[in-house]
Amino acid sequence: MWHTGLLDLSVWQLIATTLLLTHVTIVSVTVYLHRYSAHRSLELNPALKHFFRFWLWLTTAMNTREWTAIHRKHHAKCETPDDPHSPVHKGLSTVLRKGAELYMEEGKNEETLRIYGKNCPDDWIERNLYSRFPNTGIVLMLLIDLALFGALGLTVWAVQMIWIPFWAAGVVNGLGHAVGYRNFECRDAATNLVPWGILIGGEELHNNHHTYPNSAKLSVRKWEFDMGWAWIRLFSLLRLAKVNRTAPIAHRIEGKQQLDMDSAMAILNNRFQIMAQYRKLVIVPLVRQELGRADATLRHQLRRAKRLLAREPSLLQQEQQAHIDDMLAQSQSLKVIYEKRLALQQIWTRTSSNGHEMLAAIKQWVHEAEASGIQSLREFAEHLRTYSLRPSVAIA
């Protein structure tokens, strides 16, 4: 019958089919548009690339060059007034409600396309079909859905149309810069959202991505799940993809005592993991120690210290900085580890272009940390000595 479509599916079969169709769209966005086109973290087989372009034309009307340029600009201008969709400046409510509209508005900016839209498809089919008639694809998708699923095909099509605007343009770009947890203190407000990995294809691991934007793999912790990476691994096995880059691996050689250029380069490459380790190995134990000796009036303030003392300074609000200042005024030990954290972070900002200067600065930092009299800080200084660019057999 015409109202049930050619496939005549049950309600549950229709729901499953809709989720499958939207998942193909998510894979097209995260693997093709995001990790391949915007960041070149992997290479894709030409046939697979064209399938993704065709599918995105059918289901989103998104143009590869426009999406790529807008996303690259987002990274280049993140959390500034020039960021196309920063909730910090445009407001969380605006990004959640009008994420797709913000994309469309920025897509009309010829300067954005000129600066950030390089190395995108410009072949005959792109010029004469995909870019010239962007809405033809979604109309064709509507006709296909109606033919296959009957009257409910309109509902299937509507879900397909809102899937990316809601999840990617709204949730990831909005909530992914406002709520959630942070593995790394990158210089913007990006956060990780869980457990929506299957629905958003790994894009919810936004803090990880902003820390390592050129990594094809977005998960870093054992319990984090990156659905997009699972597809990339499958495509790689089928020789349809080749991974160019992933996040650096922090190698450590137990027993290594000498701070050399190998150590300095390893520390620079793994600086975000090292600062996360600083929070875990220095800040958390010392705050716990201070909690044990604090009176009731200070305990509430100290419980917030673990997060605030590790927070990227540029992201601190005025009242948060005032809270930190109050805590540091009451604890010399906390003051020392906070200042040492800032000093360590400034080393690669100030000396990363000169390896010898960076090595000398790290050696000076380690010497001062070892002389601080704070056990956790001394142990962390010893921890730094063990970093290496390459794994090796432990030193006896």
TORTOR-311828 format. One record per residue (C-alpha): x, y, z; residue in one letter. Coordinates in nm, 4 decimals, m for minus. Last residue first. Layout:
BEGIN
+----------+----------+----------+------+
!       px !       py !       pz ! rest !
+----------+----------+----------+------+
!        X !        Y !        Z !    A !
...
+----------+----------+----------+------+
***
This chain:
BEGIN
+----------+----------+----------+------+
!       px !       py !       pz ! rest !
+----------+----------+----------+------+
!   6.8067 !  m0.1107 !   3.6337 !    A !
!   6.6777 !   0.1190 !   3.3624 !    I !
!   6.3440 !   0.0148 !   3.2181 !    A !
!   6.3542 !  m0.1023 !   2.8590 !    V !
!   6.2542 !   0.1758 !   2.6236 !    S !
!   5.9573 !   0.3637 !   2.4905 !    P !
!   6.0452 !   0.6650 !   2.2776 !    R !
!   6.0148 !   1.0404 !   2.3213 !    L !
!   6.1145 !   1.0078 !   2.6859 !    S !
!   5.9757 !   1.1108 !   3.0243 !    Y !
!   6.1419 !   0.9717 !   3.3397 !    T !
!   6.2872 !   1.3008 !   3.4677 !    R !
!   5.9381 !   1.4472 !   3.4981 !    L !
!   5.8389 !   1.1901 !   3.7641 !    H !
!   6.1341 !   1.2958 !   3.9815 !    E !
!   5.9917 !   1.6485 !   3.9775 !    A !
!   5.6499 !   1.4991 !   4.0588 !    F !
!   5.7970 !   1.3260 !   4.3640 !    E !
!   5.9428 !   1.6554 !   4.4870 !    R !
!   5.6070 !   1.8274 !   4.4401 !    L !
!   5.4252 !   1.5520 !   4.6304 !    S !
!   5.6760 !   1.5766 !   4.9163 !    Q !
!   5.6732 !   1.9532 !   4.9599 !    I !
!   6.0116 !   2.0679 !   5.0940 !    G !
!   6.0493 !   2.3073 !   4.8023 !    S !
!   6.4090 !   2.2066 !   4.7174 !    A !
!   6.2979 !   1.9325 !   4.4747 !    E !
!   6.0583 !   2.1757 !   4.3087 !    A !
!   6.3333 !   2.4386 !   4.2750 !    E !
!   6.5691 !   2.1908 !   4.1054 !    H !
!   6.2898 !   2.0609 !   3.8800 !    V !
!   6.2045 !   2.4157 !   3.7673 !    W !
!   6.5695 !   2.4954 !   3.6987 !    Q !
!   6.6071 !   2.1766 !   3.4933 !    K !
!   6.2878 !   2.2613 !   3.3045 !    I !
!   6.4197 !   2.6119 !   3.2265 !    A !
!   6.7560 !   2.4752 !   3.1036 !    A !
!   6.5782 !   2.2216 !   2.8804 !    L !
!   6.3511 !   2.4938 !   2.7406 !    M !
!   6.6433 !   2.7214 !   2.6663 !    E !
!   6.8198 !   2.4367 !   2.4850 !    H !
!   6.5107 !   2.3458 !   2.2859 !    G !
!   6.4432 !   2.6964 !   2.1576 !    N !
!   6.1035 !   2.7527 !   1.9949 !    S !
!   5.9211 !   2.6084 !   2.2990 !    S !
!   6.0836 !   2.8649 !   2.5322 !    T !
!   5.8164 !   3.1051 !   2.6581 !    R !
!   5.4949 !   2.9085 !   2.6177 !    T !
!   5.6813 !   2.5861 !   2.6915 !    W !
!   5.8078 !   2.7215 !   3.0245 !    I !
!   5.4903 !   2.9117 !   3.1147 !    Q !
!   5.3041 !   2.5958 !   3.2129 !    Q !
!   5.5797 !   2.5007 !   3.4564 !    L !
!   5.5707 !   2.8460 !   3.6173 !    A !
!   5.1914 !   2.8359 !   3.6490 !    L !
!   5.2101 !   2.4975 !   3.8225 !    R !
!   5.4930 !   2.6171 !   4.0455 !    K !
!   5.2845 !   2.9138 !   4.1536 !    E !
!   4.9955 !   2.6859 !   4.2423 !    Y !
!   5.2238 !   2.4380 !   4.4212 !    I !
!   5.3808 !   2.7154 !   4.6324 !    V !
!   5.0542 !   2.8902 !   4.7212 !    K !
!   4.8977 !   2.5593 !   4.8214 !    L !
!   5.1900 !   2.4998 !   5.0583 !    S !
!   5.1715 !   2.8523 !   5.2007 !    Q !
!   4.8059 !   2.8035 !   5.2912 !    S !
!   4.5730 !   3.0813 !   5.4070 !    Q !
!   4.6626 !   3.3447 !   5.1480 !    A !
!   4.6491 !   3.0766 !   4.8807 !    L !
!   4.2888 !   2.9989 !   4.9657 !    M !
!   4.1784 !   3.3632 !   4.9499 !    D !
!   4.3624 !   3.4159 !   4.6194 !    D !
!   4.1910 !   3.1104 !   4.4715 !    I !
!   3.8475 !   3.2431 !   4.5714 !    H !
!   3.9319 !   3.5826 !   4.4186 !    A !
!   4.0312 !   3.4056 !   4.0971 !    Q !
!   3.6952 !   3.2284 !   4.0988 !    Q !
!   3.5107 !   3.5566 !   4.1614 !    E !
!   3.6818 !   3.7175 !   3.8619 !    Q !
!   3.6128 !   3.4286 !   3.6281 !    Q !
!   3.8890 !   3.1858 !   3.5433 !    L !
!   3.9196 !   3.0846 !   3.1775 !    L !
!   4.2518 !   3.2641 !   3.1163 !    S !
!   4.4038 !   3.0865 !   3.4173 !    P !
!   4.3409 !   2.7316 !   3.2784 !    E !
!   4.1977 !   2.5501 !   3.5805 !    R !
!   4.4177 !   2.3262 !   3.7961 !    A !
!   4.3836 !   2.5311 !   4.1156 !    L !
!   4.0127 !   2.5737 !   4.0455 !    L !
!   3.9285 !   2.2049 !   4.0224 !    R !
!   4.1123 !   2.0723 !   4.3254 !    K !
!   4.0359 !   2.3920 !   4.5188 !    A !
!   3.6590 !   2.3522 !   4.5235 !    R !
!   3.6830 !   2.1187 !   4.8219 !    R !
!   3.9152 !   2.3708 !   4.9872 !    L !
!   3.6468 !   2.6371 !   5.0091 !    Q !
!   3.4006 !   2.4014 !   5.1786 !    H !
!   3.6711 !   2.2844 !   5.4182 !    R !
!   3.7697 !   2.6332 !   5.5301 !    L !
!   3.4805 !   2.7083 !   5.7652 !    T !
!   3.4897 !   2.3579 !   5.9161 !    A !
!   3.8499 !   2.3850 !   6.0317 !    D !
!   4.1400 !   2.2682 !   5.8163 !    A !
!   4.3912 !   1.9931 !   5.9116 !    R !
!   4.2535 !   1.7067 !   5.7085 !    G !
!   4.1431 !   1.9347 !   5.4277 !    L !
!   4.5018 !   2.0558 !   5.3858 !    E !
!   4.6163 !   1.6988 !   5.3231 !    Q !
!   4.3402 !   1.6412 !   5.0693 !    R !
!   4.4396 !   1.9657 !   4.8977 !    V !
!   4.7997 !   1.8415 !   4.8929 !    L !
!   4.7050 !   1.5033 !   4.7465 !    P !
!   4.4825 !   1.6609 !   4.4751 !    V !
!   4.7276 !   1.9323 !   4.3679 !    I !
!   5.0436 !   1.7245 !   4.3297 !    V !
!   4.9844 !   1.3830 !   4.1710 !    L !
!   4.6443 !   1.4253 !   4.0047 !    K !
!   4.6675 !   1.7941 !   3.9156 !    R !
!   5.0262 !   1.7567 !   3.8017 !    Y !
!   4.9263 !   1.4512 !   3.6000 !    Q !
!   4.6772 !   1.6640 !   3.4057 !    A !
!   4.9598 !   1.9137 !   3.3505 !    M !
!   5.1744 !   1.6289 !   3.2190 !    I !
!   4.8993 !   1.5067 !   2.9866 !    Q !
!   4.8735 !   1.8583 !   2.8418 !    F !
!   5.2501 !   1.8945 !   2.8111 !    R !
!   5.2978 !   1.5659 !   2.6240 !    N !
!   5.4919 !   1.6941 !   2.3253 !    N !
!   5.6759 !   1.9540 !   2.5377 !    L !
!   5.7610 !   1.6974 !   2.8076 !    I !
!   5.8879 !   1.4538 !   2.5437 !    A !
!   6.1004 !   1.7285 !   2.3870 !    M !
!   6.2516 !   1.8175 !   2.7251 !    A !
!   6.3157 !   1.4544 !   2.8209 !    S !
!   6.4949 !   1.3821 !   2.4912 !    D !
!   6.6944 !   1.7025 !   2.5408 !    M !
!   6.8209 !   1.5676 !   2.8727 !    D !
!   6.6977 !   1.5414 !   3.2308 !    L !
!   6.8865 !   1.2430 !   3.3702 !    Q !
!   6.7293 !   1.0152 !   3.6289 !    Q !
!   6.5572 !   0.7381 !   3.4297 !    K !
!   6.4513 !   0.4668 !   3.6764 !    G !
!   6.1210 !   0.3929 !   3.5065 !    E !
!   6.1284 !   0.5033 !   3.1452 !    I !
!   5.8157 !   0.6982 !   3.0566 !    R !
!   5.6414 !   0.7390 !   2.7228 !    H !
!   5.3517 !   0.9833 !   2.6880 !    A !
!   5.1709 !   0.8940 !   2.3683 !    I !
!   5.1038 !   1.1809 !   2.1301 !    P !
!   4.7443 !   1.2298 !   2.0081 !    A !
!   4.6773 !   1.0658 !   1.6718 !    T !
!   4.8041 !   1.1512 !   1.3258 !    R !
!   4.7935 !   1.0408 !   0.9624 !    N !
!   4.5481 !   0.7493 !   0.9778 !    V !
!   4.4926 !   0.5765 !   0.6444 !    K !
!   4.1447 !   0.4996 !   0.5168 !    A !
!   3.9702 !   0.2692 !   0.2668 !    L !
!   4.2174 !  m0.0136 !   0.3113 !    R !
!   3.9436 !  m0.2400 !   0.4518 !    L !
!   4.1324 !  m0.2571 !   0.7816 !    L !
!   4.1663 !   0.1215 !   0.7704 !    S !
!   3.7918 !   0.1634 !   0.7101 !    F !
!   3.7257 !  m0.0524 !   1.0176 !    L !
!   3.9710 !   0.1484 !   1.2290 !    R !
!   3.8112 !   0.4710 !   1.1045 !    I !
!   3.4675 !   0.3355 !   1.1977 !    W !
!   3.5831 !   0.2601 !   1.5526 !    A !
!   3.7446 !   0.6048 !   1.5669 !    W !
!   3.4091 !   0.7636 !   1.4859 !    G !
!   3.2475 !   0.5704 !   1.7678 !    M !
!   3.4874 !   0.7199 !   2.0204 !    D !
!   3.4287 !   0.5597 !   2.3590 !    F !
!   3.5877 !   0.6905 !   2.6777 !    E !
!   3.6510 !   0.4281 !   2.9483 !    W !
!   4.0216 !   0.3834 !   2.8709 !    K !
!   4.0853 !   0.7577 !   2.8650 !    R !
!   4.2098 !   0.9356 !   2.5524 !    V !
!   3.9158 !   0.9315 !   2.3079 !    S !
!   3.9193 !   1.1614 !   2.0048 !    L !
!   4.1208 !   0.9520 !   1.7593 !    K !
!   4.2090 !   1.1115 !   1.4252 !    A !
!   4.4266 !   1.3619 !   1.6125 !    S !
!   4.4808 !   1.7014 !   1.4529 !    N !
!   4.2735 !   1.8933 !   1.7086 !    P !
!   4.4670 !   1.7583 !   2.0102 !    Y !
!   4.3533 !   1.9765 !   2.3022 !    T !
!   4.0428 !   2.0918 !   2.1176 !    H !
!   3.9583 !   1.7293 !   2.0378 !    H !
!   4.0055 !   1.6044 !   2.3938 !    N !
!   3.7855 !   1.8863 !   2.5211 !    N !
!   3.5228 !   1.7969 !   2.2598 !    H !
!   3.4780 !   1.4299 !   2.3400 !    L !
!   3.1085 !   1.4699 !   2.2387 !    E !
!   3.2172 !   1.4383 !   1.8766 !    E !
!   3.2670 !   1.0647 !   1.9328 !    G !
!   3.0035 !   0.9605 !   1.6782 !    G !
!   2.7286 !   1.1865 !   1.8094 !    I !
!   2.4593 !   0.9230 !   1.8762 !    L !
!   2.7012 !   0.6389 !   1.9508 !    I !
!   2.9226 !   0.8487 !   2.1776 !    G !
!   2.6391 !   1.0086 !   2.3769 !    W !
!   2.7644 !   0.9011 !   2.7190 !    P !
!   2.9137 !   1.1530 !   2.7879 !    V !
!   3.0072 !   1.5138 !   2.7166 !    L !
!   3.3668 !   1.6377 !   2.7122 !    N !
!   3.4410 !   2.0080 !   2.7537 !    T !
!   3.5795 !   2.2957 !   2.5448 !    A !
!   3.6285 !   2.6258 !   2.7357 !    A !
!   3.9407 !   2.7406 !   2.5530 !    D !
!   4.3118 !   2.7458 !   2.6379 !    R !
!   4.3410 !   2.3705 !   2.6923 !    C !
!   4.3251 !   2.2462 !   3.0510 !    E !
!   4.3013 !   1.8757 !   2.9767 !    F !
!   4.0690 !   1.5942 !   3.0803 !    N !
!   3.7804 !   1.8347 !   3.1137 !    R !
!   3.4317 !   1.7401 !   3.2314 !    Y !
!   3.0872 !   1.8506 !   3.1166 !    G !
!   2.9160 !   2.1862 !   3.0704 !    V !
!   2.9706 !   2.5044 !   2.8660 !    A !
!   3.1801 !   2.4605 !   2.5530 !    H !
!   3.0514 !   2.1170 !   2.4506 !    G !
!   2.7047 !   2.2274 !   2.5647 !    L !
!   2.6884 !   2.4670 !   2.2705 !    G !
!   2.9049 !   2.3489 !   1.9808 !    N !
!   2.8408 !   1.9832 !   2.0661 !    V !
!   2.4718 !   2.0190 !   2.1554 !    V !
!   2.3569 !   2.2740 !   1.8972 !    G !
!   2.5528 !   2.2508 !   1.5707 !    A !
!   2.6343 !   1.8830 !   1.6172 !    A !
!   2.3376 !   1.7238 !   1.7923 !    W !
!   2.0487 !   1.9524 !   1.6963 !    F !
!   2.1533 !   2.0831 !   1.3535 !    P !
!   2.2897 !   1.7357 !   1.2667 !    I !
!   1.9745 !   1.5397 !   1.3520 !    W !
!   1.7132 !   1.7982 !   1.2458 !    I !
!   1.6952 !   1.6981 !   0.8785 !    M !
!   1.7179 !   1.3237 !   0.9371 !    Q !
!   1.4388 !   1.3423 !   1.1946 !    V !
!   1.2224 !   1.5317 !   0.9445 !    A !
!   1.2947 !   1.2711 !   0.6741 !    W !
!   1.1878 !   0.9837 !   0.8970 !    V !
!   0.8720 !   1.1758 !   0.9890 !    T !
!   0.7914 !   1.2368 !   0.6216 !    L !
!   0.8605 !   0.8699 !   0.5535 !    G !
!   0.5757 !   0.7975 !   0.7918 !    L !
!   0.3382 !   0.8484 !   0.4966 !    A !
!   0.5071 !   0.5701 !   0.2976 !    G !
!   0.8372 !   0.4243 !   0.4156 !    F !
!   1.0315 !   0.3526 !   0.0944 !    L !
!   0.8629 !   0.5938 !  m0.1464 !    A !
!   0.8176 !   0.8675 !   0.1105 !    L !
!   1.1791 !   0.8339 !   0.2230 !    D !
!   1.3076 !   0.8483 !  m0.1370 !    I !
!   1.0965 !   1.1570 !  m0.2126 !    L !
!   1.2247 !   1.3308 !   0.0997 !    L !
!   1.5841 !   1.2405 !   0.0139 !    M !
!   1.5377 !   1.3948 !  m0.3315 !    L !
!   1.4166 !   1.7144 !  m0.1655 !    V !
!   1.7218 !   1.7018 !   0.0624 !    I !
!   1.9507 !   1.6699 !  m0.2379 !    G !
!   1.7887 !   1.9446 !  m0.4423 !    T !
!   1.8504 !   2.1883 !  m0.1576 !    N !
!   2.2215 !   2.2283 !  m0.2323 !    P !
!   2.1746 !   2.3024 !  m0.6063 !    F !
!   2.4860 !   2.4918 !  m0.7172 !    R !
!   2.7158 !   2.3610 !  m0.4446 !    S !
!   2.6326 !   1.9903 !  m0.4846 !    Y !
!   2.5413 !   1.9992 !  m0.8539 !    L !
!   2.7487 !   2.1997 !  m1.1016 !    N !
!   3.0441 !   2.3151 !  m0.8911 !    R !
!   3.0762 !   2.0027 !  m0.6765 !    E !
!   3.0041 !   1.7686 !  m0.9675 !    I !
!   3.2697 !   1.9360 !  m1.1833 !    W !
!   3.5443 !   1.9326 !  m0.9200 !    D !
!   3.6209 !   2.1895 !  m0.6520 !    D !
!   3.6521 !   1.9715 !  m0.3418 !    P !
!   3.8310 !   2.1416 !  m0.0479 !    C !
!   4.2004 !   2.2289 !  m0.0259 !    N !
!   4.1472 !   2.5821 !   0.1131 !    K !
!   3.8352 !   2.6947 !   0.2974 !    G !
!   3.9941 !   2.8848 !   0.5868 !    Y !
!   4.1111 !   3.2125 !   0.4357 !    I !
!   3.8864 !   3.2419 !   0.1285 !    R !
!   3.5788 !   3.0832 !   0.2896 !    L !
!   3.6030 !   3.3071 !   0.5958 !    T !
!   3.6503 !   3.6156 !   0.3766 !    E !
!   3.3492 !   3.5165 !   0.1653 !    E !
!   3.1221 !   3.5191 !   0.4709 !    N !
!   2.8021 !   3.3510 !   0.3509 !    K !
!   2.8887 !   3.0311 !   0.5398 !    G !
!   2.9021 !   3.2375 !   0.8592 !    E !
!   2.5270 !   3.3005 !   0.8394 !    E !
!   2.4466 !   2.9386 !   0.7560 !    M !
!   2.6569 !   2.8115 !   1.0447 !    Y !
!   2.4966 !   3.0545 !   1.2891 !    L !
!   2.1558 !   2.9433 !   1.1607 !    E !
!   2.2437 !   2.5797 !   1.2319 !    A !
!   2.3377 !   2.6621 !   1.5910 !    G !
!   2.0260 !   2.8705 !   1.6492 !    K !
!   1.8608 !   2.7186 !   1.9549 !    R !
!   2.1612 !   2.5651 !   2.1328 !    L !
!   2.4002 !   2.8375 !   2.0161 !    V !
!   2.1646 !   3.1158 !   2.1253 !    T !
!   2.0904 !   2.9563 !   2.4633 !    S !
!   2.4599 !   2.9151 !   2.5370 !    L !
!   2.5355 !   3.2813 !   2.4774 !    G !
!   2.7022 !   3.4445 !   2.1775 !    K !
!   3.0326 !   3.5245 !   2.3489 !    H !
!   3.1015 !   3.2222 !   2.5704 !    V !
!   2.8556 !   3.0156 !   2.3635 !    P !
!   3.1093 !   3.0369 !   2.0767 !    S !
!   2.9546 !   2.9771 !   1.7355 !    H !
!   3.1354 !   3.1663 !   1.4567 !    P !
!   3.4344 !   3.2579 !   1.6785 !    D !
!   3.5206 !   3.6186 !   1.5853 !    D !
!   3.4127 !   3.7530 !   1.9280 !    P !
!   3.6740 !   3.5213 !   2.0832 !    T !
!   3.6137 !   3.1819 !   2.2442 !    E !
!   3.7943 !   2.9985 !   1.9613 !    C !
!   3.9338 !   3.2187 !   1.6841 !    K !
!   4.1613 !   2.9679 !   1.5061 !    A !
!   3.9598 !   2.6640 !   1.6163 !    H !
!   3.6258 !   2.8137 !   1.5126 !    H !
!   3.7875 !   2.9424 !   1.1915 !    K !
!   3.8799 !   2.5849 !   1.1003 !    R !
!   3.5212 !   2.4778 !   1.1678 !    H !
!   3.3735 !   2.7528 !   0.9533 !    I !
!   3.6127 !   2.6803 !   0.6667 !    A !
!   3.5448 !   2.3061 !   0.6722 !    T !
!   3.1670 !   2.3491 !   0.6835 !    W !
!   3.1710 !   2.6002 !   0.3955 !    E !
!   3.4090 !   2.3976 !   0.1806 !    R !
!   3.2200 !   2.0707 !   0.2292 !    T !
!   2.8766 !   2.2210 !   0.1554 !    N !
!   2.5938 !   2.1067 !   0.3776 !    M !
!   2.2585 !   2.0231 !   0.2177 !    A !
!   2.2036 !   1.8014 !   0.5259 !    T !
!   2.0671 !   1.4590 !   0.4240 !    T !
!   2.1050 !   1.4220 !   0.0472 !    L !
!   2.4098 !   1.6472 !   0.0050 !    W !
!   2.5638 !   1.4827 !   0.3108 !    L !
!   2.5133 !   1.1415 !   0.1484 !    W !
!   2.6746 !   1.2528 !  m0.1778 !    F !
!   2.9765 !   1.4026 !  m0.0030 !    R !
!   3.0126 !   1.0903 !   0.2129 !    F !
!   2.9943 !   0.8624 !  m0.0925 !    F !
!   3.2472 !   1.0832 !  m0.2679 !    H !
!   3.4956 !   1.0484 !   0.0149 !    K !
!   3.4460 !   0.6712 !   0.0212 !    L !
!   3.5163 !   0.6468 !  m0.3536 !    A !
!   3.8265 !   0.8662 !  m0.3180 !    P !
!   3.9689 !   0.6455 !  m0.0377 !    N !
!   4.0222 !   0.8510 !   0.2747 !    L !
!   4.3282 !   1.0077 !   0.4359 !    E !
!   4.3509 !   1.0825 !   0.8050 !    L !
!   4.4115 !   1.3701 !   1.0501 !    S !
!   4.3495 !   1.6134 !   0.7662 !    R !
!   4.1972 !   1.8621 !   1.0123 !    H !
!   3.8945 !   2.0162 !   0.8376 !    A !
!   3.8469 !   1.7678 !   0.5523 !    S !
!   3.9451 !   1.4387 !   0.7149 !    Y !
!   3.8611 !   1.4603 !   1.0857 !    R !
!   3.5641 !   1.6922 !   1.0573 !    H !
!   3.3952 !   1.6662 !   0.7207 !    L !
!   3.4745 !   1.3019 !   0.6404 !    Y !
!   3.4971 !   1.1098 !   0.9676 !    V !
!   3.2783 !   1.3196 !   1.2003 !    T !
!   3.0267 !   1.4468 !   0.9462 !    V !
!   2.9871 !   1.1346 !   0.7324 !    S !
!   2.9771 !   0.9160 !   1.0437 !    V !
!   2.6948 !   1.1333 !   1.1825 !    I !
!   2.5050 !   1.1038 !   0.8531 !    T !
!   2.5431 !   0.7251 !   0.8518 !    V !
!   2.4123 !   0.7306 !   1.2090 !    H !
!   2.1061 !   0.9246 !   1.0988 !    T !
!   2.0214 !   0.6469 !   0.8525 !    L !
!   2.0722 !   0.3750 !   1.1132 !    L !
!   1.8599 !   0.5601 !   1.3685 !    L !
!   1.5825 !   0.5938 !   1.1103 !    T !
!   1.6044 !   0.2244 !   1.0225 !    T !
!   1.5766 !   0.1249 !   1.3882 !    A !
!   1.2727 !   0.3494 !   1.4359 !    I !
!   1.1101 !   0.2085 !   1.1196 !    L !
!   1.1755 !  m0.1468 !   1.2309 !    Q !
!   1.0140 !  m0.0636 !   1.5635 !    W !
!   0.7076 !   0.0850 !   1.3924 !    V !
!   0.6745 !  m0.2084 !   1.1513 !    S !
!   0.8124 !  m0.1739 !   0.8006 !    L !
!   0.6158 !  m0.1865 !   0.4724 !    D !
!   0.9318 !  m0.1666 !   0.2575 !    L !
!   0.7682 !  m0.0169 !  m0.0545 !    L !
!   0.5773 !   0.2409 !   0.1412 !    G !
!   0.3189 !   0.2011 !   0.4153 !    T !
!   0.0808 !   0.4731 !   0.2844 !    H !
!   0.1161 !   0.3533 !  m0.0775 !    W !
!   0.0000 !   0.0000 !   0.0000 !    M !
+----------+----------+----------+------+
***
